Amino acid sequence: MPTGYFSLILHAHLPFVRHPEHLEFLEEDWLNEAITEVYLPLIFVFSNLHRSGAAARLAMNVSPPLCEMLADPLLQTRYTRHLNNLLALTEKEVARTRAEAPEFLAAAEMYHESLSAARDLWEQTYGRNIVRGFRELQEAGVLEIITCGATHGFLPLISTTESRRAQVEIAVTNYRKHFGRHPRGIWLPECAYEPGIEQFLADAGIEYFIADTHAILYGEPRPRYGVHAPVRCPNGVAVFARDLETSQQVWSSVIGYPGDPAYREFYRDIGWDAPLEYIQPHLHADGARRHLGLKYYRISGRDVEQSEKLPYDPSVARQRSAEHAAHFVSERITQAHRLRETNGGRPPLVIAPYDAELFGHWWYEGVQFVDFLFRQLHWNQDEIAAISPGDFLDSGMPIQTQQPLQSSWGADGYFKVWLNENNSWMYPHQQAAEMRMTALADRYPAPPDALMHRALNQMARELLLAQSSDWAFQIYQGTTVEYATRRFRTHVRRFTALADEVDSGDINEERLAEIESRDNIFAELDYRTYRSRR
């Protein structure tokens, strides 16, 4: 038996952003950047680890909206165009830096090499659908893929039992469509929990969920092993909570690894630094500057002005990521010994959940860190075993029963990020739609005709899209407030218009078809999921 167990859990999620009405759309770049910088590199690393014999083992949530976008032919075509555009830019950059700026040549060559490898994976290996890549890694025993809420709806702020249940059941159905099996676990959206949610999970066949630290730490009774062992809710669903020590080491930009001076600076991008006429062919048709993903500077230091940043050296940064991975493993061994002593000899389980987009996007070297981490765990020590939450449940180790506390992983640990003075206006509209959805689903236990069936299904899609926690989060953050507000209002308006037509029995088929073509998420959905179950 090892000294301790370690479980890395990655949360891969983006809101459903798909705008066929525009040839180019700025917010679709969220997906393009994540595929290039996060998802393809992670698949590449995990596949190489598996082929090399290094026993990488972790859990990963690939959320339903992300699965739907990755499998969408329109978005696949647009990503292909995006990738080819970046490759063309890197070819220019290799020539330019070789002739004019040799201090940036190594970075330019790195970008060209990594993007060429990304195109091979994208086109040749996975035929433009990288859900296949995640699925194959699960089937190979590398990943334990878990699900999330159907559209990342913040469950405690959803007003009806039926809508909460639908977020879980629709997610499970979508998971089976993409991965060909039933999910064992779920990443509760925003790790947001309140007592009672576990019943929806049990009803859907979910064995465990991921929560924030204080969900277990302040639950009743007190946890015998703190957060370093799961607990079971009274109904048997297991809970795994975040370890704070590992969280700070990786998340914090101040004391954590990502703030190291050798690492790539996120905010200096060629899309803003290069002459406009030079990068014009690689921008959107509107010609507006934007991030292109080619960044040539390193962090250099906490107090260094952007204009004073030093050139980025990929080889130095890679070496630093290897050092940080070795340090991280050393710290886990020390932590395991300390916890095992206080736990009366029981091996502790350290749960380390992170947004997947941290690795490769915000922290460019994060994917390299993950690669080195699993190589360190496999080749250089035998005290820490990498496992998934499902592996721990299968081990048969006894698990304490506890009632966890209401919690989330937002600021201060509760719900203020998603319910505050800036976004509270959203919830009366959302909750009215939630009640109306169930009322109409109850009225039509069987749709009278195919057109009515389509309208009721599309109502459910619009409600689900309005419920996405991303809109409230973006409004709270003050980042893309206009877009988030417009998206929420658009889905509520489409829902209301369709509901009025269903009520009247006069459905505008042309308008319905247009809405279906835009918001085409969850083709398998059946509105009767929203029926009351008394």
C-alpha positions in Angstrom: 0.0 0.0 0.0 1.4 3.4 -0.9 2.0 6.2 1.6 -0.7 8.2 0.0 -2.9 8.7 -3.0 -3.1 11.6 -5.4 -6.0 12.4 -7.7 -5.7 15.1 -10.4 -9.1 16.2 -11.6 -9.4 18.6 -14.6 -12.6 20.5 -15.4 -12.8 21.2 -19.2 -15.8 23.5 -19.9 -16.7 26.4 -22.1 -20.2 27.9 -22.6 -22.0 26.9 -25.7 -20.9 29.6 -28.2 -22.0 29.0 -31.8 -23.1 31.8 -34.2 -23.8 30.4 -37.7 -25.3 33.8 -38.6 -21.8 35.3 -38.6 -18.8 34.2 -40.8 -16.5 35.0 -37.8 -17.4 35.6 -34.2 -15.0 36.8 -31.5 -16.4 34.7 -28.7 -15.9 31.5 -30.8 -12.2 32.2 -30.3 -12.7 30.9 -26.8 -13.1 27.5 -28.2 -10.4 27.8 -30.8 -7.8 28.9 -28.3 -8.8 26.1 -25.9 -8.5 23.5 -28.6 -5.1 24.8 -29.6 -3.6 25.5 -26.2 -5.3 23.0 -23.9 -7.2 20.1 -25.3 -5.0 19.0 -28.2 -1.8 19.4 -26.1 -3.4 17.4 -23.2 -4.5 14.6 -25.5 -1.0 14.6 -27.0 0.7 14.3 -23.6 -1.7 11.7 -22.2 -1.3 9.6 -25.3 2.5 9.8 -25.2 2.5 8.9 -21.5 0.4 5.9 -22.2 2.6 4.7 -25.1 5.7 5.2 -23.0 4.4 3.0 -20.2 4.1 5.8 -17.7 0.9 5.1 -15.8 -0.9 8.4 -16.0 -4.2 8.1 -14.2 -6.6 11.0 -13.5 -10.2 12.2 -13.8 -11.4 14.8 -16.3 -14.7 16.4 -16.8 -15.5 17.2 -20.5 -18.7 19.2 -20.1 -21.8 18.6 -22.2 -21.6 22.0 -24.0 -17.9 21.4 -24.7 -18.6 17.9 -26.1 -21.4 19.4 -28.3 -19.1 22.1 -29.7 -16.2 19.8 -30.3 -18.5 17.4 -32.3 -20.2 20.2 -34.3 -19.3 20.2 -38.0 -19.6 24.0 -38.4 -17.3 24.7 -35.4 -14.9 22.0 -36.6 -14.7 23.7 -40.0 -14.1 27.1 -38.4 -11.4 25.7 -36.1 -9.6 24.2 -39.1 -9.6 27.7 -40.7 -8.3 29.2 -37.4 -5.5 26.6 -37.1 -4.4 27.0 -40.7 -4.4 30.8 -40.3 -2.1 30.5 -37.2 0.2 28.1 -39.1 0.6 30.6 -41.9 1.4 33.3 -39.4 4.1 31.1 -37.7 5.7 30.4 -41.0 6.1 34.2 -41.6 7.3 34.6 -38.0 10.0 32.0 -38.3 11.4 33.8 -41.4 11.0 37.3 -39.8 12.6 36.4 -36.5 15.5 34.6 -38.1 16.3 37.7 -40.2 15.3 40.5 -37.8 14.8 39.3 -34.2 16.9 36.2 -33.4 16.1 36.5 -29.7 12.6 35.4 -30.6 13.5 32.7 -33.1 13.3 29.8 -30.6 9.8 30.8 -29.6 8.7 31.2 -33.2 10.1 27.8 -34.2 8.4 26.3 -31.1 5.0 27.7 -32.2 5.4 26.4 -35.7 6.4 22.9 -34.5 3.6 22.7 -31.9 0.9 24.0 -34.3 2.0 21.6 -37.0 1.7 18.7 -34.5 -1.7 20.0 -33.5 -2.9 20.0 -37.2 -1.7 16.4 -37.6 -3.7 15.4 -34.5 -6.7 17.4 -35.5 -6.8 16.3 -39.2 -5.2 12.9 -39.4 -5.5 11.2 -36.0 -9.0 12.4 -34.9 -10.7 13.5 -38.1 -11.5 16.9 -36.6 -13.4 15.4 -33.7 -11.2 15.3 -30.6 -14.0 13.9 -28.4 -12.7 10.7 -30.0 -9.3 11.4 -28.4 -10.8 11.8 -24.9 -12.9 8.7 -25.4 -9.9 6.6 -26.5 -8.0 7.7 -23.5 -10.8 6.6 -21.2 -11.0 3.3 -22.9 -7.2 2.9 -22.5 -7.5 3.5 -18.7 -5.7 6.9 -18.7 -8.8 9.1 -18.0 -11.8 8.6 -15.9 -14.2 11.0 -17.7 -16.9 12.5 -15.6 -19.8 14.7 -16.5 -21.1 18.1 -15.4 -24.5 19.9 -15.4 -26.1 19.9 -18.9 -25.2 23.5 -19.5 -23.2 24.2 -16.3 -26.3 25.5 -14.5 -25.7 26.6 -11.0 -27.9 24.0 -9.3 -28.6 25.7 -5.9 -30.0 28.8 -7.8 -32.3 26.7 -10.1 -35.8 27.1 -8.6 -37.6 23.9 -9.4 -37.0 20.2 -8.7 -37.7 19.4 -12.3 -35.1 21.8 -13.7 -32.4 20.6 -11.3 -33.1 17.0 -12.2 -33.1 17.9 -15.9 -29.6 19.5 -15.7 -28.3 16.1 -14.3 -30.3 13.7 -16.5 -29.7 15.5 -19.8 -26.0 15.6 -18.9 -25.9 11.9 -18.3 -27.8 11.2 -21.6 -25.4 13.4 -23.5 -22.4 11.7 -21.9 -23.6 8.3 -23.1 -24.0 9.7 -26.6 -20.4 10.9 -26.7 -18.6 8.3 -24.6 -20.7 5.1 -25.0 -21.0 4.4 -21.3 -22.6 5.8 -18.1 -20.6 8.4 -16.1 -19.5 7.4 -12.6 -19.0 10.9 -11.3 -20.0 14.5 -11.8 -18.2 17.9 -11.4 -21.1 19.9 -9.9 -21.1 23.2 -11.8 -18.9 25.7 -9.9 -18.6 22.9 -7.3 -21.9 24.3 -6.0 -23.7 22.1 -3.6 -26.6 22.3 -1.1 -28.2 19.4 0.7 -30.7 17.5 -1.5 -28.7 17.8 -4.7 -27.2 14.3 -4.1 -30.7 12.8 -4.6 -30.8 13.9 -8.2 -27.3 12.4 -8.6 -28.3 9.1 -7.1 -31.5 8.9 -9.2 -29.3 9.4 -12.3 -26.9 6.6 -11.3 -24.0 9.0 -10.3 -21.7 7.5 -7.7 -19.7 10.6 -6.6 -19.3 14.4 -7.0 -16.5 16.9 -6.6 -17.0 19.7 -4.0 -15.0 22.5 -2.5 -13.0 22.1 0.7 -15.5 23.4 3.2 -18.3 21.1 1.9 -16.7 18.3 3.8 -14.6 20.2 6.4 -17.6 21.8 8.0 -20.1 19.0 7.4 -21.9 17.1 10.1 -20.4 15.1 11.8 -16.9 16.5 11.5 -14.8 14.5 9.0 -12.5 12.0 10.6 -9.8 12.5 8.1 -10.5 16.1 7.0 -10.7 16.5 3.2 -8.1 13.7 2.7 -10.7 11.0 2.4 -14.1 11.1 0.7 -17.3 10.9 2.6 -20.7 9.5 1.7 -23.9 11.4 1.9 -26.7 9.7 3.8 -28.0 8.4 0.5 -24.7 6.8 -0.4 -23.4 9.3 -3.0 -19.7 9.9 -2.3 -18.1 13.4 -2.1 -14.5 14.3 -2.9 -13.3 17.7 -1.8 -10.4 20.0 -2.8 -7.1 20.0 -1.0 -6.0 23.6 -0.2 -2.2 23.0 -0.2 -2.1 21.6 -3.8 -4.6 24.3 -4.9 -2.3 27.1 -3.8 0.8 25.6 -5.4 -0.8 25.6 -8.8 -3.6 28.2 -8.8 -1.9 31.1 -7.1 -0.2 33.6 -9.5 1.7 35.0 -6.5 3.1 32.0 -4.6 2.2 29.3 -7.1 4.2 27.9 -10.0 2.5 29.9 -12.8 4.0 33.2 -11.6 7.6 32.0 -12.2 9.7 34.7 -14.0 10.8 32.2 -16.7 7.3 31.3 -17.8 5.5 32.9 -20.7 3.8 36.2 -20.2 0.1 35.9 -21.1 -0.7 39.5 -21.9 2.0 40.4 -24.4 0.7 39.0 -27.7 1.7 39.6 -31.3 -1.9 40.6 -32.0 -1.2 43.8 -30.1 2.5 44.2 -30.5 3.1 43.7 -34.2 2.4 46.4 -36.9 -1.2 46.3 -37.9 -0.5 45.9 -41.6 1.7 42.9 -40.9 -0.9 40.9 -39.0 -3.9 42.2 -40.9 -4.3 39.0 -43.0 -4.5 37.0 -39.8 -7.2 39.1 -38.1 -11.0 38.8 -38.5 -12.6 40.7 -41.3 -13.3 43.7 -39.1 -9.5 44.2 -38.8 -9.7 44.7 -35.0 -6.6 43.7 -33.0 -7.0 40.6 -30.9 -5.0 37.9 -29.2 -3.5 35.5 -31.8 -1.7 33.2 -29.3 1.9 34.0 -30.3 3.6 35.5 -27.3 7.3 36.3 -27.2 8.0 37.5 -23.7 8.4 35.9 -20.3 6.9 37.1 -17.0 10.4 38.4 -16.0 9.2 39.4 -12.5 6.2 40.5 -10.5 7.1 44.2 -10.7 8.4 44.3 -14.3 6.4 46.6 -16.6 5.0 45.1 -19.8 7.3 47.2 -21.9 10.3 45.9 -19.9 9.6 42.1 -20.3 12.4 39.9 -21.4 12.4 37.5 -24.4 10.8 34.1 -23.7 13.2 31.1 -23.8 11.2 27.9 -24.3 14.0 25.6 -23.2 14.5 27.4 -19.9 10.7 27.4 -19.3 10.5 23.7 -20.0 13.3 23.0 -17.6 11.6 25.0 -14.9 8.3 23.1 -15.4 10.3 19.9 -14.9 11.7 21.3 -11.7 8.3 22.4 -10.5 6.8 18.9 -11.2 9.6 17.3 -9.2 9.0 19.8 -6.3 5.3 19.1 -6.5 5.8 15.4 -6.1 8.3 15.9 -3.3 5.8 18.0 -1.5 3.1 15.4 -2.0 5.3 12.7 -0.4 6.0 15.0 2.6 2.3 15.8 2.9 1.4 12.1 2.7 3.8 11.2 5.5 2.4 14.0 7.7 -1.2 13.1 7.1 -0.7 9.4 7.4 0.8 10.0 10.9 -2.2 12.1 12.0 -4.7 9.7 10.3 -3.6 6.7 12.4 -1.8 5.0 9.5 -4.5 5.4 6.9 -3.1 6.5 3.5 -4.5 10.0 2.7 -6.1 10.9 -0.6 -5.2 14.3 -2.0 -7.8 15.7 -4.4 -6.4 18.3 -6.8 -9.2 19.8 -9.0 -8.4 22.6 -11.5 -9.9 24.2 -14.5 -8.3 22.4 -17.4 -7.9 25.8 -19.2 -5.3 26.8 -16.6 -3.0 24.3 -18.2 -1.8 25.6 -21.6 -3.9 28.7 -21.8 -3.4 30.8 -18.7 -0.2 28.9 -17.7 1.4 28.0 -21.0 3.8 25.5 -19.5 1.1 23.8 -17.5 0.7 21.0 -20.0 4.4 20.3 -19.7 4.1 20.3 -15.9 1.4 17.7 -16.2 3.6 15.6 -18.4 6.6 15.8 -16.1 4.3 15.2 -13.1 3.1 11.8 -14.2 6.6 10.8 -15.3 7.9 11.7 -11.8 5.1 9.8 -10.2 5.7 6.7 -12.3 9.5 6.6 -12.7 11.0 8.4 -9.7 9.1 7.3 -6.6 6.8 4.6 -5.3 5.1 6.4 -2.3 2.3 8.3 -4.1 -0.1 6.4 -6.3 -2.1 8.4 -9.0 -5.7 7.3 -9.0 -9.2 8.5 -10.0 -12.0 8.9 -7.5 -13.7 5.9 -9.0 -10.5 3.9 -8.3 -10.7 4.9 -4.7 -14.3 3.8 -4.4 -13.3 0.5 -6.0 -10.6 -0.1 -3.4 -13.1 -1.0 -0.7 -11.6 1.4 1.9 -14.2 2.3 4.5 -15.8 5.7 4.0 -17.5 7.9 6.6 -21.1 9.0 6.3 -21.6 12.7 6.6 -24.0 15.5 5.6 -21.9 18.0 3.6 -22.3 21.7 3.9 -23.7 24.1 1.4 -20.7 25.4 -0.6 -19.1 26.4 -4.0 -15.6 27.1 -5.2 -16.4 30.8 -5.9 -15.1 33.7 -3.9 -15.6 33.2 -0.1 -16.9 29.7 -0.8 -20.7 30.4 -1.2 -22.9 31.8 -3.9 -22.2 35.6 -4.2 -20.3 35.3 -7.5 -23.5 34.1 -9.2 -26.0 36.0 -7.1 -25.2 39.7 -6.4 -26.3 43.2 -7.1 -25.0 43.0 -10.7 -26.7 39.8 -11.9 -29.6 39.2 -9.5 -32.0 40.7 -12.2 -31.5 37.4 -14.2 -33.1 35.0 -11.8 -36.8 36.1 -11.8 -36.8 35.6 -15.6 -35.0 32.3 -15.3 -37.2 31.0 -12.6 -40.4 32.0 -14.4 -39.2 30.0 -17.4 -38.3 27.0 -15.2 -41.9 26.9 -13.9 -43.4 27.4 -17.3 -41.3 24.6 -18.8 -42.7 22.1 -16.3 -46.3 23.3 -16.7 -46.2 22.8 -20.5 -44.4 19.5 -20.2 -47.1 18.3 -17.8 -49.8 19.6 -20.2 -48.4 17.6 -23.1 -47.3 14.2 -21.8 -47.4 13.2 -25.5 -47.0 15.9 -28.1 -50.0 16.2 -30.4 -47.9 16.5 -33.6 -44.3 16.6 -34.7 -44.2 20.4 -34.9 -45.4 20.8 -31.3 -42.7 18.2 -30.3 -40.0 20.3 -31.9 -41.2 23.5 -30.3 -41.3 21.9 -26.8 -37.8 20.4 -27.3 -36.4 23.8 -28.4 -38.0 25.5 -25.4 -36.0 23.1 -23.2 -32.8 23.9 -25.1 -33.4 27.7 -24.7 -34.0 27.2 -21.0 -30.9 25.1 -20.5 -28.8 27.7 -22.4 -30.2 30.5 -20.3 -29.3 28.6 -17.1 -25.6 28.5 -17.9 -23.7 29.8 -14.9 -21.2 31.4 -17.3 -23.4 34.4 -18.0 -23.8 35.4 -14.3 -20.1 34.7 -13.7 -19.0 37.0 -16.7 -21.3 39.8 -15.5 -19.8 39.5 -11.9 -16.3 39.5 -13.3 -17.0 42.5 -15.5 -15.3 40.9 -18.5 -17.7 40.3 -21.3 -20.8 41.8 -19.7 -22.5 42.9 -22.9 -22.2 39.5 -24.5 -23.2 37.6 -21.4 -26.3 39.8 -20.9 -27.3 39.5 -24.5 -27.0 35.7 -24.5 -29.1 35.3 -21.4 -31.8 37.7 -22.7 -31.8 36.1 -26.1 -32.4 32.6 -24.7 -35.2 33.8 -22.4 -36.9 35.7 -25.2 -36.7 32.7 -27.5 -38.1 30.5 -24.8 -40.9 32.9 -24.1 -41.8 33.3 -27.8 -41.9 29.5 -28.3 -43.9 29.0 -25.1 -46.5 31.6 -26.2 -46.8 29.8 -29.6 -47.2 26.4 -27.8 -49.9 27.9 -25.6 -51.8 29.3 -28.6 -51.3 26.2 -30.7 -50.0 28.5 -33.5 -46.3 27.6 -34.1 -44.3 29.6 -36.7 -42.4 26.8 -38.3 -40.0 29.0 -40.2 -39.0 30.9 -37.1 -38.7 27.6 -35.1 -36.4 26.2 -37.8 -34.2 29.3 -37.7 -33.8 29.0 -33.9 -33.1 25.3 -34.1 -30.3 26.0 -36.6 -28.6 28.4 -34.2 -29.1 26.6 -30.8 -28.7 23.0 -32.0 -27.3 21.7 -28.7 -28.5 18.2 -27.5 -30.2 16.7 -30.6 -31.2 13.8 -28.3 -33.1 15.9 -25.8 -36.7 15.1 -24.9 -38.7 17.9 -23.2 -40.6 15.3 -21.1 -37.6 15.2 -18.8 -39.2 18.3 -17.3 -42.4 16.6 -16.3 -43.5 16.5 -12.6 -42.8 13.2 -10.8 -45.2 13.2 -7.9 
